[in-house]
Amino acid sequence: MKTECTATSFEFQPLAGRQVTARFNGGTITSDAGGLLLREVECKTGIVKRFAACFDDFRDPLKIDHTVEELLKQRIFGLALGYEDLNDHEQLRHDPLLAVLVGKSDPTGDERSDPRSRGVPLAGKSTLNRLELTPSGATAKSRYKKIVARYHKIEDFFVDTFLQLTGSAPDEIVLDLDATDDPLHGHQLGRFFHGYYDSYCYLPLYIFCGEHLLCAKLRPSDIDGCAGALKQVQCIVARIRATWPNVRIILRGDSGFCREHLMRWCEENHVDFLFGLAKNKRLTKILGKELHEAQLEYQRTGVAARVFKDFSYRTQKSWNGERRVVGKAEHLAKGSNPRFVVTSLSAERCDARTLYEVRYCARGEMENRIKEQQLCLFADRTSCATMRANQLRLSLSSVAYVLLQALRQHGLQDTEFAKARCDTLRLKLLKVGAVVTVTVRRVWFSLTSSFPHQTVFARILENLQSWTLAPPIPASG
């Protein structure tokens, strides 16, 4: 038989002669008051507002309570604050702090016209779910699902946001490409078994420029890791050069992107490339002398030894000409470890050692950004039945990342959290307890006096409010 608890107080083990008592009588309290910093970023940049312009809303405006922008803000701010599941919003819809972040003029919901909805300022899980499940062909005549995501606009949105947040054109940018696994545990459309990852998964394509996300494209896993990369690169490069016509662009990726069609396009369009090159017997033989030198050096010193070789190379069938290849002859305790990269960068611009150790190895930082999005912002929460719905989930997670990256880049500079990961920012800065009081003229957030990072919090707000943002890029048609 279920026991009903009617107690208004909860007694715990005493402490040094004092009783320890708890009651649910603290009033309206939030644990996410640091989210106000994210609201400041959004007010400054309009990131989610411009993302909302990528959707067509066929609903009757006279019959809705929540605009597309408000629905997206609720979902994206929720992800940034650690709420990965739509079910969380059945409770979060009552939260006045999230209502303030969303931009609700009535953060308590007490003024809603429908008596059944009073006290509930935000949307529930079912309303939010329609964002993901609306098919591409929905119209005003559709019954429930009428908010259509236009993915060509979403792809442009990420590039335009990068251009706006960066401001002035740099002399050179590096576009990092990578494919990763997104494990699946259901029977989603596009689900295939991938032998390398030993699981059923998607194989999303990511493109970053430094810490800025430019592309997160969901793909089935029964394809080559480079499949579709050229199309995405063409669109991104064209959009960047339309704003920064003189910027030098370098494409960088592992050996999975060392494909003739991609390298040839780069050569024809004045884009440099730097790709890993899978080793083979011919390459290893060319590097034989250097491998022997590295082995002798290791035997002499007992320390890992590296010798580099710069040479021209052409495959027997797949390449249309010779290209510059740099080989790394390395000897470790476990034995020989040869590695190769192919590039369009000349030896005058970059010597062999610098090319490999500084230029190429820096791509490993991109893998940290992918892990950050998957582990901290739930990019792998792709449990919808269709790839279209799961692509939108990936896009929502990506926008949450862009929002936090803007906070990190422009709000956290010169603070101890300038390089902190998203989950650290959430734990240290966003999860702040506060009492919420709503009056006619003001919404008060009485933050906990014991918050250990009050000085940093004030510095971040000062940085954000003094931030001068570049004009937004005009939206494409």
Secondary structure, DSSP 8 states (H G I E B T S, - for coil): -------S-EEEEEETTEEEEE-S-S-SEES-TTHHHHHHHHHHH-HHHHHHTTEEE-S-GGG-SS-HHHHHHHHHHHHHTT--SGGGHHHHTT-HHHHHHHT-SSTT-TT-SSGGGTT--S--HHHHHHHHH--TT--TTSSS--EEE-HHHHHHHHHHHHHHHH-S--SEEEEEEEE--EE--S--TT-EEETTTTEEEE--EEEEETTEEEEEE--BSSS-TTTTHHHHHHHHHHHHHHH-TT-EEEEEE-GGG--HHHHHHHHHTT-EEEEEE---HHHHHHTHHHHHHHHHHHHHHSS-EEEEEEEEE--SSS-SS-EEEEEEEEEETTEE--EEEEESS-TTTS-HHHIIIIIIGGGHHHHHHHHHHHHHS-TT---SSSHHHHHHHHHHHHHHHHHHHHHHHHTSTTSTTTT--HHHHIIIII---EEEEE-SS-EEEEE-TT-TTHHHHHHHHHHHHT-----------
